[in-house]
Each structure stands twice: as structure tokens, then as C-alpha cells.
Amino acid sequence: MKRLDLWSHEIRRAGPTALLGPPALVVLAVLLAAFGTRIGSREGNTARFLVAFVEMGIPLLTGLLAASLVGRDRAVELRLALPSAYRATLLRRLAVTVGWAGVCALAISALLTAGGWWERLPLSPGGVAGQLAWLSPTLWLTALGLLAYAASRTTVAATATVALVWVVEQALSEALRDNPASRWLYLFATTRGVADGDWLPNRLVLLATALPLAVAAWFLLGDVERFLGGEDE
């Protein structure tokens, strides 16, 4: 019972944006897809539109939420006096945030499968492997958001970092895809496309590089002295 109470508390502490944001994206995706079908939008466009929600919208939302996980706690200095316990709390809250976003991403993926739209996206294999379309950028931006807060100690700087990376990759899409180095860290390989044979390596590199970002954030959050003064002005 205590464990259930603990997770229930963390679900509440995750905040309304974490709980309502992902399902709102699902509802919006379904409504707009239905509207597009009704007005005669081509199926390929509808498929790409739905994938954009899971590859662009879900990762951005979870990255921004991860960037604000620490900053929303009151008296964070007191909680950081026990760094291991507090980092475990953050891990549970992060699991709630990413897990719920993943459930909603799977709902859109199920819609893509049911409508036969995966087959209209030549880069993504669909099925289990196709879930890397949203999972890889989601985990990468989540790790980036957490590290950005741990390094800057400000929610504003951390969320701005996540948003800036997302916007830059949108604005410089073609240049990033064509560059031999940056194409492996390109977030939107499914929606915007990459060279033949690069989709799966791109997804796997994102997963692999998310790990050191998360590990670095974990160690920085354990440095109590960096956080005793609260957020920088």
C-alpha cells in the first residue's frame, strides 16, 4: 500500500501538463487526421502528419517536462540534503512522465497500424522496430532536458535549451541530414527523411547518446553543494 501511495504521489507531483499534455496530442492528432481524410487529404500526407505528432510533439513535450522536474519542487534544498533519496524521487517522476507519454505515443502508433499508414512511410519499418520513431527522440530530449537543468539550475534555461535544439533541428533540417556527423543525431528522421539505410542507425545512435546525457545529469544532481543556493537568478 505504501508503494502505491508513493507512486500515486509522484503521479500528482508530475503535474497537469505531464498528465494532460500527451493525451491532448492524441486527441488532436485523431481529430486532424479525421478532418484531413474527410476533405480528401492523400493517405501519405495523413500518415506523415500522424507520425509528426509522435516524432516531434511527444519528444518535445517530455523534454520540456524533464527540464522542469526539479524546479517545481518546494524547498528543494532540504530534499537535496539527501541526494540519493531525491534522485530516486526524480527517477520515479521521470518514469511517470515518460511512461505516460509513451502510452499515448503507442495509441497513435496503433492508429497508424490500424489504418495501414505505416506502409506509406518508406523509412520506418512499423511494428516494434517502428516505435523507435518516437522512443529515440523522446529519450534523447528527456535526457537533454534533465542535464540542462542539472547544469544550469534554472528551469528557464533548461526548457530554453530543449526548445532551441528542437527548433534548430527543424530550421536546419536539410543541412543536418546531409552532414555526415549531425545526421546521426537528427531527431526527425522518420518525418523529414534521411538517406537510405540511415534510419535505424540514426535511431540507435540517439538511444546510445541519451545514456551519457542521463548519467551526467544523475551525477550533477547528486552534487548537493551546487543546489543548496536554489535556482540561479
N, C-alpha and C positions, 0 to 999 in steps of 0.2 A: 504493500500500500504506500509506504514512504517513497519508493522508487517512482510509482505512478504519480504521486503528488509532486515529486521533483520535476518530472518531465512536463506535467501539466503547468507548473510554474514557469518553466522555460518557454513553453509554447506561448503563454501570455506575455512573457517578457520579450519575445521575439518582435512583438508589436503588430498593429493592424496592417501596416504596409506589407510585412512579410506574409501575413495570413491571407489578406485580400488581394494583393497585387497579382500573384500568379494566376489564380482562378479568373480574375478580371481579364487577364490577357487571353485565357482560353475562351471565355465568352465572347470577347471582341473578335478573336480570330474566327470563331464559328459563324458569328453574325456577318462579318465582312465576306467570308467565303461564300456563305449562302446568298448574300446580296450580289456578289460577283457572278455566281452561277446563274442567278435569276436574270441578270442583264446581259448574259451571253458571253462572259469572260472566258477566254480559252483555258482549258484544263491545265496546261503547262503553267500559265500565269497564276492560276489559283494555287497550284502545288507550291510554286516558288514563294507565293505570298504567305502560305501557312508555315513553310519552313523558316521564313524570315522571323516569324513570331518566336519559334523555339531556338533559333540560332542567334538571333540578335536581341530580342526582347527579354527572354528568360535570363541569359547570362548578364546583361546589363543590370537588371533588377537585383539579382543575387549579389553581384559585385558591389553595388551601392549599399545594399543592406549589410554586407560583411564589413564594409568600411565604416559603418556606424554602430557596430555591435558593442564596442567598449564605451563609446561616448555617450550612450543612452543610459548608463548605469549611474545612480546617485552614489555619492561617497565612494567613488571608485578607488580612492587612495586607501581606504580601510580594507577593501576587498583584496587589493593588490598586496597587502601585508602578508597574505597567504598565497603566493604566486601559483603554486601547483593547484590549489583548490580553485582559484579563479580561472586559470587556464582550462581546467576541466569544465567549469561552468560555460565558458565561451565555446568550448568544443561541442557541448550539448546544444547550445543555442544555434551554433552554426549548422549542426546536423538537422535541427528542426527546420531552419531556413532553407538549406539546400535540398533537404529531403522533400519538403512540401513543394518547392519549385519543380523538383524532378517529377513528382507525381503529376503535376499539371502539364509538364512538357510531354510526359508519356500519353496524356489524354489527347493532345494534339497529334502526336505520332500515331496513335490508334486511329484517329480520324483520317490521317494521310493513308494509312494502310487500308482501312475500310473503303475509302474512295478510290483505291488503286492509283494514288498520286505519286507514291514513291517511285514507281516505274517511269514516271515522266521527268525524274531528276537523274540524269545520267551519272553524276558524280557519286551519289550516295547509294550504298547497296541496300538500304532499307533493313527491316528486321532488327536483330540485336545489334549488329555492327553499325547500322544506320543511326542508332541512338547516340553515337559519338558526335553526330551533327550538333547536338545541344550540350551533351555532357562535357566535352573537352573545353569549349569556350566558357562554359559555366564555372567549372572548377578553376580554370586559369584566372578569370576575372575575380572570382571569390578569393583566391589566394592573394592576388594583387591587392584587392581592397583591404584585406586584413593586414598585409605587410605595410601598406601605405599608412594605415592608422598607427600601427606599432612603431613605424619610423618617425612619423610626423607628430603624433599625439594629438592631432586635431581631426575632427570629423569632416570639416570643410575641405581641408587639404586632401584627405583620403578619398572622399567622394569625387572631388575635382580630378584627382589622378585617374580614377577609374573612367569617369566620363570623358576625359581628354583622350585617353588611349582608344576608347570606343569611337569617338568622333574622328580622330586622326586616321584610324583604320578604314573608316567609311570614306573619308575625303580623299585619301591617297590609295584607294583600293587597287587601281591598276599598277601603280608603281610598286606597291608592296608584294603583289602577286608575281611580278616579273623579276624581282630581286632575288638572287639565289639564296640569300641569307634570311631575309624577312618573310619569305613565303612560307617558311616552316612555322612561323608564329602568327600567321594570318588567321583572324578569328572567323571570317565569313566565307570559308572555302566552299561550303555547300550552296549557299545562296548566290554568291558572286562568281563562283567557279575558280578552279585552279588548273594547272597543266595536267594532262593525262598521267595517271599513276601517282599524283602527288596528294590526293585527298586523304588516304589512310595514313601515310607518313605525317602529314600535317596534323591530323587529329592526335596521333600518338606523341608527337613532339610537344604539343600543347599540354597533354597529360603529364609527360615527363618533366617539363619545366615548371608546372604548377607545384610539384612536390618541393623543390628547394625554396620557392617563394613562401610556401606554407611553413616549412621548417624554420626559415629565417624569422618569420613573424612569431612563431612559437617561442623562440629563444628571446626575442626582443621583449615580448610580453612577460617573460619571466624576470626581466631586469627591473626590480621594484623601484630603484632609485630614479629611473627615467620617468616614472609615472607619479611619484609622490607629489609633484607640484601641480598635478592636473593638466588640463589642456593648455598648450601654449597660446598666448594671445596673438 
